[in-house]
Amino acid sequence: MMRILILLLIAFVCGSIGASLAGASKKGCLTSIVLGFIGALIGSWLSDKLHIGDLFYFRGIPVLWSIIGSALFVAVINLISGGNSRR
């Protein structure tokens, strides 16, 4: 049970940082966790394709690539949806 909570916390932090880097602040907790997990998948895939390892793993999660993957995912979503500006 504790391992799951730690993984959720890491995903939350990575997703929050990634969303902030992409300019999408004020996301909810659940959204940040989902972004963190999606970012880990995208980041791991990207690092594998580029043959670049991660410098910082925590509990088996590539933290740096998770943040990069989250930021890329949010940026693509913002491009597709037309950004996050309100009128």
RODO-2510 file (C-alpha; in nm, 4 decimals, decimal comma):
residues 87
     n   res          X          Y          Z
     1     m     0,0000     0,0000     0,0000
     2     m     0,2825     0,2400     0,0859
     3     r     0,4516     0,1753    -0,2500
     4     i     0,1347     0,2769    -0,4346
     5     l     0,1103     0,5996    -0,2358
     6     i     0,4740     0,6804    -0,3115
     7     l     0,4188     0,6142    -0,6837
     8     l     0,1114     0,8387    -0,6826
     9     l     0,3071     1,1128    -0,5081
    10     i     0,5925     1,0893    -0,7610
    11     a     0,3427     1,0950    -1,0492
    12     f     0,1717     1,3976    -0,8949
    13     v     0,4975     1,5915    -0,8610
    14     c     0,6179     1,5008    -1,2119
    15     g     0,2799     1,5817    -1,3663
    16     s     0,2548     1,9128    -1,1830
    17     i     0,6028     2,0232    -1,2871
    18     g     0,5455     1,9084    -1,6458
    19     a     0,2148     2,0946    -1,6687
    20     s     0,3711     2,4087    -1,5244
    21     l     0,6563     2,3936    -1,7758
    22     a     0,4064     2,3634    -2,0602
    23     g     0,2086     2,6612    -1,9315
    24     a    -0,0949     2,4759    -1,8005
    25     s    -0,1020     2,5643    -1,4341
    26     k    -0,3814     2,5060    -1,1839
    27     k    -0,4486     2,1439    -1,2722
    28     g    -0,6163     1,9238    -1,0166
    29     c    -0,4509     1,6509    -0,8146
    30     l    -0,5958     1,3653    -1,0180
    31     t    -0,5086     1,5366    -1,3456
    32     s    -0,1498     1,5852    -1,2310
    33     i    -0,1221     1,2186    -1,1330
    34     v    -0,2536     1,1077    -1,4719
    35     l    -0,0159     1,3500    -1,6456
    36     g     0,2711     1,2057    -1,4431
    37     f     0,1935     0,8490    -1,5495
    38     i     0,1391     0,9460    -1,9135
    39     g     0,4580     1,1508    -1,8973
    40     a     0,6475     0,8492    -1,7651
    41     l     0,5260     0,6415    -2,0583
    42     i     0,6043     0,9081    -2,3173
    43     g     0,9357     0,9991    -2,1567
    44     s     1,0502     0,6381    -2,1292
    45     w     0,9582     0,5738    -2,4909
    46     l     1,1352     0,8910    -2,6034
    47     s     1,4518     0,8187    -2,4050
    48     d     1,4568     0,4661    -2,5478
    49     k     1,4253     0,5966    -2,9051
    50     l     1,6949     0,8597    -2,8492
    51     h     1,9187     0,6111    -2,6623
    52     i     1,9534     0,8520    -2,3712
    53     g     1,9339     0,7244    -2,0177
    54     d     1,7813     0,9084    -1,7258
    55     l     1,9992     1,0676    -1,4641
    56     f     1,7541     1,0350    -1,1790
    57     y     1,5383     0,7322    -1,1015
    58     f     1,3206     0,7133    -0,7942
    59     r     1,1555     0,3813    -0,7128
    60     g     1,2079     0,2698    -1,0718
    61     i     1,0447     0,5788    -1,2256
    62     p     1,2558     0,7930    -1,4591
    63     v     1,1753     1,1266    -1,2964
    64     l     1,3431     1,3609    -1,5453
    65     w     1,1886     1,1903    -1,8478
    66     s     0,8505     1,1798    -1,6735
    67     i     0,8597     1,5569    -1,6363
    68     i     0,9700     1,6017    -1,9984
    69     g     0,7016     1,3599    -2,1199
    70     s     0,4335     1,5370    -1,9171
    71     a     0,5361     1,8755    -2,0539
    72     l     0,5327     1,7428    -2,4107
    73     f     0,1926     1,5798    -2,3612
    74     v     0,0388     1,8970    -2,2161
    75     a     0,1918     2,1080    -2,4946
    76     v     0,0446     1,8794    -2,7617
    77     i    -0,2960     1,8799    -2,5908
    78     n    -0,2853     2,2617    -2,5731
    79     l    -0,1974     2,2804    -2,9424
    80     i    -0,4801     2,0456    -3,0380
    81     s    -0,7390     2,2133    -2,8154
    82     g    -0,6363     2,5654    -2,9088
    83     g    -0,4577     2,6529    -2,5863
    84     n    -0,5856     2,7180    -2,2402
    85     s    -0,6750     3,0853    -2,2724
    86     r    -1,0125     3,1985    -2,1457
    87     r    -1,2210     3,4712    -2,3002
***
